[in-house]
Amino acid sequence: MFSFESESVLAIDREDLITVLKMRFGMITGEMIEKIYEIDNMNTLQRLIIAAANAANWKIFLEEFHSEEESFRLLGENFNPIRDWLKERDGIDGKETK
């Protein structure tokens, strides 16, 4: 891919990540936006977009955000986007409350 094409894709992926984060978690800080714009690896951005879309909460997303670049551990209930909602609905132990 030519340099201008990869820069264009990076810009789109950065904006996509910011948009998903805002949709899932509300407003994000300018500091987080700056950190996102420092990312220059398409694979990392795409992994973070998937993490943002599926992380159960902000804390889990941040853990993934701060993990090593080659990390890809989007497994289990931490990446079930409705996990916390289900816990609130059903109670802490996952059993339905009346």
Backbone atoms as SQL, in Angstrom:
CREATE TABLE atoms (id INTEGER PRIMARY KEY, chain TEXT, resi INTEGER, resn TEXT, atom TEXT, x REAL, y REAL, z REAL);
INSERT INTO atoms VALUES
  (1, 'A', 1, 'MET', 'N', 0.850, -1.167, 0.000),
  (2, 'A', 1, 'MET', 'CA', 0.000, 0.000, 0.000),
  (3, 'A', 1, 'MET', 'C', 0.899, 1.236, 0.000),
  (4, 'A', 2, 'PHE', 'N', 0.530, 2.242, -0.784),
  (5, 'A', 2, 'PHE', 'CA', 1.295, 3.477, -0.842),
  (6, 'A', 2, 'PHE', 'C', 1.150, 4.240, 0.458),
  (7, 'A', 3, 'SER', 'N', 2.126, 5.069, 0.757),
  (8, 'A', 3, 'SER', 'CA', 2.160, 5.802, 2.024),
  (9, 'A', 3, 'SER', 'C', 0.899, 6.637, 2.236),
  (10, 'A', 4, 'PHE', 'N', 0.456, 7.379, 1.205),
  (11, 'A', 4, 'PHE', 'CA', -0.732, 8.212, 1.376),
  (12, 'A', 4, 'PHE', 'C', -1.976, 7.361, 1.591),
  (13, 'A', 5, 'GLU', 'N', -2.011, 6.160, 1.019),
  (14, 'A', 5, 'GLU', 'CA', -3.149, 5.267, 1.236),
  (15, 'A', 5, 'GLU', 'C', -3.150, 4.742, 2.668),
  (16, 'A', 6, 'SER', 'N', -1.975, 4.346, 3.166),
  (17, 'A', 6, 'SER', 'CA', -1.915, 3.826, 4.532),
  (18, 'A', 6, 'SER', 'C', -2.222, 4.929, 5.542),
  (19, 'A', 7, 'GLU', 'N', -1.778, 6.160, 5.287),
  (20, 'A', 7, 'GLU', 'CA', -2.110, 7.267, 6.187),
  (21, 'A', 7, 'GLU', 'C', -3.615, 7.521, 6.193),
  (22, 'A', 8, 'SER', 'N', -4.240, 7.389, 5.052),
  (23, 'A', 8, 'SER', 'CA', -5.689, 7.572, 4.960),
  (24, 'A', 8, 'SER', 'C', -6.423, 6.494, 5.750),
  (25, 'A', 9, 'VAL', 'N', -5.972, 5.252, 5.611),
  (26, 'A', 9, 'VAL', 'CA', -6.592, 4.143, 6.345),
  (27, 'A', 9, 'VAL', 'C', -6.377, 4.320, 7.839),
  (28, 'A', 10, 'LEU', 'N', -5.184, 4.739, 8.246),
  (29, 'A', 10, 'LEU', 'CA', -4.913, 4.987, 9.663),
  (30, 'A', 10, 'LEU', 'C', -5.840, 6.066, 10.217),
  (31, 'A', 11, 'ALA', 'N', -6.026, 7.137, 9.466),
  (32, 'A', 11, 'ALA', 'CA', -6.901, 8.226, 9.912),
  (33, 'A', 11, 'ALA', 'C', -8.336, 7.735, 10.069),
  (34, 'A', 12, 'ILE', 'N', -8.798, 6.936, 9.127),
  (35, 'A', 12, 'ILE', 'CA', -10.164, 6.390, 9.194),
  (36, 'A', 12, 'ILE', 'C', -10.295, 5.463, 10.396),
  (37, 'A', 13, 'ASP', 'N', -9.316, 4.581, 10.602),
  (38, 'A', 13, 'ASP', 'CA', -9.367, 3.665, 11.743),
  (39, 'A', 13, 'ASP', 'C', -9.326, 4.424, 13.070),
  (40, 'A', 14, 'ARG', 'N', -8.530, 5.465, 13.157),
  (41, 'A', 14, 'ARG', 'CA', -8.487, 6.269, 14.389),
  (42, 'A', 14, 'ARG', 'C', -9.856, 6.879, 14.675),
  (43, 'A', 15, 'GLU', 'N', -10.463, 7.461, 13.647),
  (44, 'A', 15, 'GLU', 'CA', -11.784, 8.071, 13.824),
  (45, 'A', 15, 'GLU', 'C', -12.840, 7.014, 14.158),
  (46, 'A', 16, 'ASP', 'N', -12.736, 5.844, 13.535),
  (47, 'A', 16, 'ASP', 'CA', -13.665, 4.753, 13.857),
  (48, 'A', 16, 'ASP', 'C', -13.531, 4.348, 15.320),
  (49, 'A', 17, 'LEU', 'N', -12.304, 4.221, 15.817),
  (50, 'A', 17, 'LEU', 'CA', -12.085, 3.854, 17.207),
  (51, 'A', 17, 'LEU', 'C', -12.678, 4.910, 18.138),
  (52, 'A', 18, 'ILE', 'N', -12.416, 6.153, 17.862),
  (53, 'A', 18, 'ILE', 'CA', -12.964, 7.236, 18.694),
  (54, 'A', 18, 'ILE', 'C', -14.485, 7.205, 18.682),
  (55, 'A', 19, 'THR', 'N', -15.085, 6.986, 17.524),
  (56, 'A', 19, 'THR', 'CA', -16.537, 6.932, 17.412),
  (57, 'A', 19, 'THR', 'C', -17.119, 5.773, 18.210),
  (58, 'A', 20, 'VAL', 'N', -16.520, 4.591, 18.091),
  (59, 'A', 20, 'VAL', 'CA', -17.017, 3.429, 18.845),
  (60, 'A', 20, 'VAL', 'C', -16.893, 3.689, 20.341),
  (61, 'A', 21, 'LEU', 'N', -15.773, 4.253, 20.772),
  (62, 'A', 21, 'LEU', 'CA', -15.601, 4.557, 22.196),
  (63, 'A', 21, 'LEU', 'C', -16.656, 5.532, 22.696),
  (64, 'A', 22, 'LYS', 'N', -16.949, 6.560, 21.913),
  (65, 'A', 22, 'LYS', 'CA', -17.977, 7.529, 22.314),
  (66, 'A', 22, 'LYS', 'C', -19.351, 6.872, 22.363),
  (67, 'A', 23, 'MET', 'N', -19.646, 6.016, 21.398),
  (68, 'A', 23, 'MET', 'CA', -20.943, 5.334, 21.385),
  (69, 'A', 23, 'MET', 'C', -21.086, 4.409, 22.583),
  (70, 'A', 24, 'ARG', 'N', -20.044, 3.682, 22.927),
  (71, 'A', 24, 'ARG', 'CA', -20.112, 2.704, 24.011),
  (72, 'A', 24, 'ARG', 'C', -19.996, 3.326, 25.399),
  (73, 'A', 25, 'PHE', 'N', -19.092, 4.312, 25.547),
  (74, 'A', 25, 'PHE', 'CA', -18.732, 4.772, 26.885),
  (75, 'A', 25, 'PHE', 'C', -18.975, 6.260, 27.126),
  (76, 'A', 26, 'GLY', 'N', -19.528, 6.958, 26.169),
  (77, 'A', 26, 'GLY', 'CA', -19.759, 8.390, 26.329),
  (78, 'A', 26, 'GLY', 'C', -18.544, 9.189, 25.903),
  (79, 'A', 27, 'MET', 'N', -18.453, 10.387, 26.395),
  (80, 'A', 27, 'MET', 'CA', -17.346, 11.266, 26.018),
  (81, 'A', 27, 'MET', 'C', -16.011, 10.674, 26.483),
  (82, 'A', 28, 'ILE', 'N', -14.986, 10.884, 25.678),
  (83, 'A', 28, 'ILE', 'CA', -13.637, 10.450, 26.056),
  (84, 'A', 28, 'ILE', 'C', -12.748, 11.686, 26.144),
  (85, 'A', 29, 'THR', 'N', -11.690, 11.563, 26.893),
  (86, 'A', 29, 'THR', 'CA', -10.827, 12.721, 27.136),
  (87, 'A', 29, 'THR', 'C', -9.985, 13.079, 25.915),
  (88, 'A', 30, 'GLY', 'N', -9.570, 14.311, 25.883),
  (89, 'A', 30, 'GLY', 'CA', -8.645, 14.748, 24.845),
  (90, 'A', 30, 'GLY', 'C', -7.337, 13.983, 24.911),
  (91, 'A', 31, 'GLU', 'N', -6.925, 13.627, 26.129),
  (92, 'A', 31, 'GLU', 'CA', -5.701, 12.845, 26.301),
  (93, 'A', 31, 'GLU', 'C', -5.824, 11.481, 25.618),
  (94, 'A', 32, 'MET', 'N', -6.985, 10.837, 25.753),
  (95, 'A', 32, 'MET', 'CA', -7.186, 9.546, 25.100),
  (96, 'A', 32, 'MET', 'C', -7.187, 9.716, 23.578),
  (97, 'A', 33, 'ILE', 'N', -7.796, 10.763, 23.091),
  (98, 'A', 33, 'ILE', 'CA', -7.801, 11.015, 21.647),
  (99, 'A', 33, 'ILE', 'C', -6.368, 11.219, 21.149),
  (100, 'A', 34, 'GLU', 'N', -5.565, 11.949, 21.898),
  (101, 'A', 34, 'GLU', 'CA', -4.162, 12.147, 21.518),
  (102, 'A', 34, 'GLU', 'C', -3.419, 10.813, 21.474),
  (103, 'A', 35, 'LYS', 'N', -3.657, 9.961, 22.474),
  (104, 'A', 35, 'LYS', 'CA', -2.999, 8.651, 22.495),
  (105, 'A', 35, 'LYS', 'C', -3.420, 7.810, 21.296),
  (106, 'A', 36, 'ILE', 'N', -4.682, 7.891, 20.921),
  (107, 'A', 36, 'ILE', 'CA', -5.164, 7.147, 19.760),
  (108, 'A', 36, 'ILE', 'C', -4.459, 7.655, 18.495),
  (109, 'A', 37, 'TYR', 'N', -4.298, 8.964, 18.382),
  (110, 'A', 37, 'TYR', 'CA', -3.642, 9.525, 17.197),
  (111, 'A', 37, 'TYR', 'C', -2.147, 9.234, 17.144),
  (112, 'A', 38, 'GLU', 'N', -1.571, 8.782, 18.251),
  (113, 'A', 38, 'GLU', 'CA', -0.166, 8.381, 18.244),
  (114, 'A', 38, 'GLU', 'C', 0.030, 6.971, 17.695),
  (115, 'A', 39, 'ILE', 'N', -1.047, 6.201, 17.604),
  (116, 'A', 39, 'ILE', 'CA', -0.957, 4.820, 17.115),
  (117, 'A', 39, 'ILE', 'C', -0.778, 4.855, 15.603),
  (118, 'A', 40, 'ASP', 'N', 0.267, 4.181, 15.123),
  (119, 'A', 40, 'ASP', 'CA', 0.530, 4.177, 13.683),
  (120, 'A', 40, 'ASP', 'C', 0.571, 2.760, 13.111),
  (121, 'A', 41, 'ASN', 'N', -0.061, 1.827, 13.805),
  (122, 'A', 41, 'ASN', 'CA', -0.117, 0.444, 13.357),
  (123, 'A', 41, 'ASN', 'C', -1.572, 0.072, 13.081),
  (124, 'A', 42, 'MET', 'N', -1.878, -0.258, 11.832),
  (125, 'A', 42, 'MET', 'CA', -3.259, -0.578, 11.455),
  (126, 'A', 42, 'MET', 'C', -3.808, -1.772, 12.220),
  (127, 'A', 43, 'ASN', 'N', -2.971, -2.787, 12.437),
  (128, 'A', 43, 'ASN', 'CA', -3.439, -3.975, 13.170),
  (129, 'A', 43, 'ASN', 'C', -3.823, -3.626, 14.603),
  (130, 'A', 44, 'THR', 'N', -3.035, -2.776, 15.233),
  (131, 'A', 44, 'THR', 'CA', -3.340, -2.346, 16.597),
  (132, 'A', 44, 'THR', 'C', -4.656, -1.587, 16.629),
  (133, 'A', 45, 'LEU', 'N', -4.847, -0.662, 15.711),
  (134, 'A', 45, 'LEU', 'CA', -6.091, 0.098, 15.665),
  (135, 'A', 45, 'LEU', 'C', -7.297, -0.810, 15.438),
  (136, 'A', 46, 'GLN', 'N', -7.163, -1.761, 14.534),
  (137, 'A', 46, 'GLN', 'CA', -8.276, -2.663, 14.258),
  (138, 'A', 46, 'GLN', 'C', -8.580, -3.548, 15.466),
  (139, 'A', 47, 'ARG', 'N', -7.542, -3.995, 16.173),
  (140, 'A', 47, 'ARG', 'CA', -7.743, -4.781, 17.400),
  (141, 'A', 47, 'ARG', 'C', -8.471, -3.942, 18.444),
  (142, 'A', 48, 'LEU', 'N', -8.085, -2.674, 18.567),
  (143, 'A', 48, 'LEU', 'CA', -8.715, -1.801, 19.551),
  (144, 'A', 48, 'LEU', 'C', -10.154, -1.461, 19.187),
  (145, 'A', 49, 'ILE', 'N', -10.455, -1.376, 17.911),
  (146, 'A', 49, 'ILE', 'CA', -11.847, -1.160, 17.490),
  (147, 'A', 49, 'ILE', 'C', -12.699, -2.351, 17.928),
  (148, 'A', 50, 'ILE', 'N', -12.190, -3.546, 17.715),
  (149, 'A', 50, 'ILE', 'CA', -12.916, -4.756, 18.136),
  (150, 'A', 50, 'ILE', 'C', -13.051, -4.780, 19.656),
  (151, 'A', 51, 'ALA', 'N', -11.979, -4.433, 20.363),
  (152, 'A', 51, 'ALA', 'CA', -12.028, -4.392, 21.823),
  (153, 'A', 51, 'ALA', 'C', -13.051, -3.362, 22.302),
  (154, 'A', 52, 'ALA', 'N', -13.052, -2.188, 21.691),
  (155, 'A', 52, 'ALA', 'CA', -13.994, -1.135, 22.092),
  (156, 'A', 52, 'ALA', 'C', -15.441, -1.566, 21.877),
  (157, 'A', 53, 'ALA', 'N', -15.673, -2.275, 20.807),
  (158, 'A', 53, 'ALA', 'CA', -17.034, -2.719, 20.495),
  (159, 'A', 53, 'ALA', 'C', -17.503, -3.832, 21.420),
  (160, 'A', 54, 'ASN', 'N', -16.574, -4.586, 21.990),
  (161, 'A', 54, 'ASN', 'CA', -16.956, -5.777, 22.745),
  (162, 'A', 54, 'ASN', 'C', -16.599, -5.771, 24.223),
  (163, 'A', 55, 'ALA', 'N', -15.774, -4.852, 24.682),
  (164, 'A', 55, 'ALA', 'CA', -15.380, -4.831, 26.102),
  (165, 'A', 55, 'ALA', 'C', -16.613, -4.613, 26.972),
  (166, 'A', 56, 'ALA', 'N', -16.662, -5.328, 28.075),
  (167, 'A', 56, 'ALA', 'CA', -17.806, -5.229, 28.973),
  (168, 'A', 56, 'ALA', 'C', -17.893, -3.853, 29.636),
  (169, 'A', 57, 'ASN', 'N', -16.743, -3.185, 29.809),
  (170, 'A', 57, 'ASN', 'CA', -16.749, -1.857, 30.420),
  (171, 'A', 57, 'ASN', 'C', -15.461, -1.112, 30.055),
  (172, 'A', 58, 'TRP', 'N', -15.391, 0.148, 30.473),
  (173, 'A', 58, 'TRP', 'CA', -14.256, 1.010, 30.140),
  (174, 'A', 58, 'TRP', 'C', -12.942, 0.461, 30.695),
  (175, 'A', 59, 'LYS', 'N', -12.974, -0.043, 31.921),
  (176, 'A', 59, 'LYS', 'CA', -11.759, -0.565, 32.556),
  (177, 'A', 59, 'LYS', 'C', -11.159, -1.703, 31.730),
  (178, 'A', 60, 'ILE', 'N', -11.998, -2.599, 31.236),
  (179, 'A', 60, 'ILE', 'CA', -11.514, -3.721, 30.421),
  (180, 'A', 60, 'ILE', 'C', -10.934, -3.202, 29.105),
  (181, 'A', 61, 'PHE', 'N', -11.582, -2.204, 28.503),
  (182, 'A', 61, 'PHE', 'CA', -11.020, -1.625, 27.282),
  (183, 'A', 61, 'PHE', 'C', -9.643, -1.028, 27.568),
  (184, 'A', 62, 'LEU', 'N', -9.516, -0.291, 28.671),
  (185, 'A', 62, 'LEU', 'CA', -8.223, 0.328, 28.993),
  (186, 'A', 62, 'LEU', 'C', -7.130, -0.716, 29.200),
  (187, 'A', 63, 'GLU', 'N', -7.467, -1.840, 29.812),
  (188, 'A', 63, 'GLU', 'CA', -6.489, -2.912, 29.974),
  (189, 'A', 63, 'GLU', 'C', -5.986, -3.382, 28.608),
  (190, 'A', 64, 'GLU', 'N', -6.900, -3.530, 27.669),
  (191, 'A', 64, 'GLU', 'CA', -6.513, -3.947, 26.323),
  (192, 'A', 64, 'GLU', 'C', -5.718, -2.836, 25.626),
  (193, 'A', 65, 'PHE', 'N', -6.124, -1.594, 25.822),
  (194, 'A', 65, 'PHE', 'CA', -5.451, -0.452, 25.209),
  (195, 'A', 65, 'PHE', 'C', -3.991, -0.375, 25.659),
  (196, 'A', 66, 'HIS', 'N', -3.747, -0.674, 26.925),
  (197, 'A', 66, 'HIS', 'CA', -2.397, -0.569, 27.480),
  (198, 'A', 66, 'HIS', 'C', -1.597, -1.864, 27.362),
  (199, 'A', 67, 'SER', 'N', -2.184, -2.892, 26.785),
  (200, 'A', 67, 'SER', 'CA', -1.448, -4.151, 26.626),
  (201, 'A', 67, 'SER', 'C', -0.441, -4.030, 25.486),
  (202, 'A', 68, 'GLU', 'N', 0.408, -5.020, 25.377),
  (203, 'A', 68, 'GLU', 'CA', 1.432, -5.005, 24.340),
  (204, 'A', 68, 'GLU', 'C', 0.798, -4.983, 22.957),
  (205, 'A', 69, 'GLU', 'N', 1.520, -4.406, 22.026),
  (206, 'A', 69, 'GLU', 'CA', 1.014, -4.220, 20.665),
  (207, 'A', 69, 'GLU', 'C', 0.587, -5.519, 20.001),
  (208, 'A', 70, 'GLU', 'N', 1.298, -6.587, 20.250),
  (209, 'A', 70, 'GLU', 'CA', 0.993, -7.869, 19.612),
  (210, 'A', 70, 'GLU', 'C', -0.052, -8.682, 20.375),
  (211, 'A', 71, 'SER', 'N', -0.544, -8.127, 21.478),
  (212, 'A', 71, 'SER', 'CA', -1.530, -8.829, 22.299),
  (213, 'A', 71, 'SER', 'C', -2.850, -8.961, 21.541),
  (214, 'A', 72, 'PHE', 'N', -3.505, -10.071, 21.738),
  (215, 'A', 72, 'PHE', 'CA', -4.839, -10.243, 21.170),
  (216, 'A', 72, 'PHE', 'C', -5.567, -11.252, 22.034),
  (217, 'A', 73, 'ARG', 'N', -6.143, -10.770, 23.148),
  (218, 'A', 73, 'ARG', 'CA', -6.773, -11.674, 24.093),
  (219, 'A', 73, 'ARG', 'C', -8.246, -11.356, 24.290),
  (220, 'A', 74, 'LEU', 'N', -8.952, -11.157, 23.272),
  (221, 'A', 74, 'LEU', 'CA', -10.356, -10.793, 23.369),
  (222, 'A', 74, 'LEU', 'C', -11.211, -12.039, 23.573),
  (223, 'A', 75, 'LEU', 'N', -11.037, -12.645, 24.737),
  (224, 'A', 75, 'LEU', 'CA', -11.717, -13.898, 25.030),
  (225, 'A', 75, 'LEU', 'C', -12.561, -13.786, 26.287),
  (226, 'A', 76, 'GLY', 'N', -13.588, -14.578, 26.366),
  (227, 'A', 76, 'GLY', 'CA', -14.359, -14.730, 27.589),
  (228, 'A', 76, 'GLY', 'C', -15.342, -13.607, 27.837),
  (229, 'A', 77, 'GLU', 'N', -15.883, -13.623, 29.034),
  (230, 'A', 77, 'GLU', 'CA', -16.942, -12.689, 29.408),
  (231, 'A', 77, 'GLU', 'C', -16.488, -11.237, 29.497),
  (232, 'A', 78, 'ASN', 'N', -15.181, -11.000, 29.625),
  (233, 'A', 78, 'ASN', 'CA', -14.719, -9.611, 29.640),
  (234, 'A', 78, 'ASN', 'C', -15.011, -8.913, 28.320),
  (235, 'A', 79, 'PHE', 'N', -15.182, -9.683, 27.270),
  (236, 'A', 79, 'PHE', 'CA', -15.479, -9.099, 25.964),
  (237, 'A', 79, 'PHE', 'C', -16.877, -9.489, 25.495),
  (238, 'A', 80, 'ASN', 'N', -17.784, -9.500, 26.451),
  (239, 'A', 80, 'ASN', 'CA', -19.216, -9.629, 26.193),
  (240, 'A', 80, 'ASN', 'C', -19.801, -8.253, 26.484),
  (241, 'A', 81, 'PRO', 'N', -20.192, -7.506, 25.461),
  (242, 'A', 81, 'PRO', 'CA', -20.601, -6.119, 25.682),
  (243, 'A', 81, 'PRO', 'C', -21.805, -5.944, 26.606),
  (244, 'A', 82, 'ILE', 'N', -22.567, -6.994, 26.862),
  (245, 'A', 82, 'ILE', 'CA', -23.715, -6.855, 27.771),
  (246, 'A', 82, 'ILE', 'C', -23.487, -7.564, 29.105),
  (247, 'A', 83, 'ARG', 'N', -22.262, -7.988, 29.366),
  (248, 'A', 83, 'ARG', 'CA', -21.961, -8.699, 30.608),
  (249, 'A', 83, 'ARG', 'C', -22.404, -7.921, 31.842),
  (250, 'A', 84, 'ASP', 'N', -21.988, -6.666, 31.963),
  (251, 'A', 84, 'ASP', 'CA', -22.312, -5.889, 33.151),
  (252, 'A', 84, 'ASP', 'C', -23.808, -5.638, 33.256),
  (253, 'A', 85, 'TRP', 'N', -24.474, -5.430, 32.142),
  (254, 'A', 85, 'TRP', 'CA', -25.923, -5.246, 32.150),
  (255, 'A', 85, 'TRP', 'C', -26.603, -6.511, 32.659),
  (256, 'A', 86, 'LEU', 'N', -26.138, -7.670, 32.202),
  (257, 'A', 86, 'LEU', 'CA', -26.716, -8.931, 32.670),
  (258, 'A', 86, 'LEU', 'C', -26.507, -9.122, 34.157),
  (259, 'A', 87, 'LYS', 'N', -25.327, -8.755, 34.668),
  (260, 'A', 87, 'LYS', 'CA', -25.058, -8.874, 36.104),
  (261, 'A', 87, 'LYS', 'C', -26.003, -7.987, 36.901),
  (262, 'A', 88, 'GLU', 'N', -26.211, -6.763, 36.422),
  (263, 'A', 88, 'GLU', 'CA', -27.127, -5.863, 37.116),
  (264, 'A', 88, 'GLU', 'C', -28.554, -6.398, 37.076),
  (265, 'A', 89, 'ARG', 'N', -28.944, -6.919, 35.943),
  (266, 'A', 89, 'ARG', 'CA', -30.295, -7.441, 35.782),
  (267, 'A', 89, 'ARG', 'C', -30.507, -8.682, 36.629),
  (268, 'A', 90, 'ASP', 'N', -29.527, -9.577, 36.623),
  (269, 'A', 90, 'ASP', 'CA', -29.708, -10.869, 37.276),
  (270, 'A', 90, 'ASP', 'C', -29.096, -10.934, 38.665),
  (271, 'A', 91, 'GLY', 'N', -28.412, -9.912, 39.108),
  (272, 'A', 91, 'GLY', 'CA', -27.735, -9.964, 40.388),
  (273, 'A', 91, 'GLY', 'C', -26.299, -10.412, 40.187),
  (274, 'A', 92, 'ILE', 'N', -25.489, -10.219, 41.185),
  (275, 'A', 92, 'ILE', 'CA', -24.051, -10.494, 41.087),
  (276, 'A', 92, 'ILE', 'C', -23.749, -11.937, 40.717),
  (277, 'A', 93, 'ASP', 'N', -24.475, -12.892, 41.264),
  (278, 'A', 93, 'ASP', 'CA', -24.164, -14.293, 41.024),
  (279, 'A', 93, 'ASP', 'C', -24.760, -14.837, 39.723),
  (280, 'A', 94, 'GLY', 'N', -25.423, -13.960, 38.947),
  (281, 'A', 94, 'GLY', 'CA', -25.972, -14.388, 37.669),
  (282, 'A', 94, 'GLY', 'C', -27.345, -15.031, 37.772),
  (283, 'A', 95, 'LYS', 'N', -27.892, -15.113, 38.981),
  (284, 'A', 95, 'LYS', 'CA', -29.214, -15.684, 39.157),
  (285, 'A', 95, 'LYS', 'C', -30.239, -14.571, 39.106),
  (286, 'A', 96, 'GLU', 'N', -31.323, -14.808, 38.442),
  (287, 'A', 96, 'GLU', 'CA', -32.351, -13.811, 38.275),
  (288, 'A', 96, 'GLU', 'C', -32.926, -13.390, 39.623),
  (289, 'A', 97, 'THR', 'N', -33.047, -12.066, 39.804),
  (290, 'A', 97, 'THR', 'CA', -33.659, -11.543, 41.032),
  (291, 'A', 97, 'THR', 'C', -35.119, -11.234, 40.769),
  (292, 'A', 98, 'LYS', 'N', -35.899, -11.273, 41.820),
  (293, 'A', 98, 'LYS', 'CA', -37.342, -11.023, 41.672),
  (294, 'A', 98, 'LYS', 'C', -37.708, -9.672, 42.177);
